[in-house]
């Protein structure tokens, strides 16, 4: 399905930085393997949800499931995580006093709020004056919270437009299920407040549609992986502010300043890698990036026909035991093969997690402070 210019999933970005939608639309789609994996997981989630809510004979379900399983990106975990999502849908269903009206992967139109805006809601349930919208997120890097979430509010406004005449709806509950991050959240809003919010964002929606307004840099640039970061002037100017700060430093840095520099350098490091990726793609496409070219990276020698090479060694009298190492597959590969659940059931007793090497992190990092004494003690325990 094509995407709206003002997509709900990018609403956090275009609501903060109105020109970003038009700027991004000029750049090629960079959705990679993880997006394909997400689509596959959504396909299975929908299939399982439909089977539970609408019924489906076993043969039809198995045929469709097997088709999904034959996809090269299919892994056992997709099965487990979609099970977790459907279990949550069953919990939401139990909140109704009678069987709710339920639809899945449904197009909702919120163009009355944001021009030409539409999106696909994973699950909508309606009954008893209440609308529930559940969004299945398959990402595992950015935790998404439901509270005041603009994507979810736009879906809800679209659902109200679609079903508001058929059903009397007073309250809305929005849910996000992100099983790969063990993250489930929900949030309530009245229809009155939701509609008021919709009206309040209409001017920004129009600006975003027109591509007007100022670029505004913030967490949305990175958390929504804005495609413009390599060439966005506002994003670059923030780096200039960083450089200006570094310029003013006296010959010797205080520890306070070292901390500030580390914080600023983290942004520069991220920006540098974004620029590098952009320049590489541009150069490979035959464009000119002043002062830069693409060269061959380091490479290692390899046999062009390993079977024939080893046959030659074996026929020359070298014992086969000297030619091969028997190496067990990694813990991660084991988990991939068995799925999280199967792995835990079969192997949890054999898994240890030794303390990691000390590494620096910003104060906002949720991990506990490194404790050398505890780490030494943990090391002793592991050795015993
Ligand atoms: S990088 Fe940030 S400031 Fe620049 S267009 Fe994207 S969202 Fe806006």
Boltz pocket constraint, residues with backbone or C-beta under 6 A from the ligand:
constraints:
  - pocket:
      binder: B
      contacts: [[A, 13], [A, 17], [A, 19], [A, 20], [A, 23], [A, 215], [A, 216], [A, 217], [A, 218], [A, 220], [A, 221], [A, 226], [A, 227], [A, 228], [A, 229], [A, 232], [A, 233], [A, 234], [A, 235]]
      max_distance: 6.0
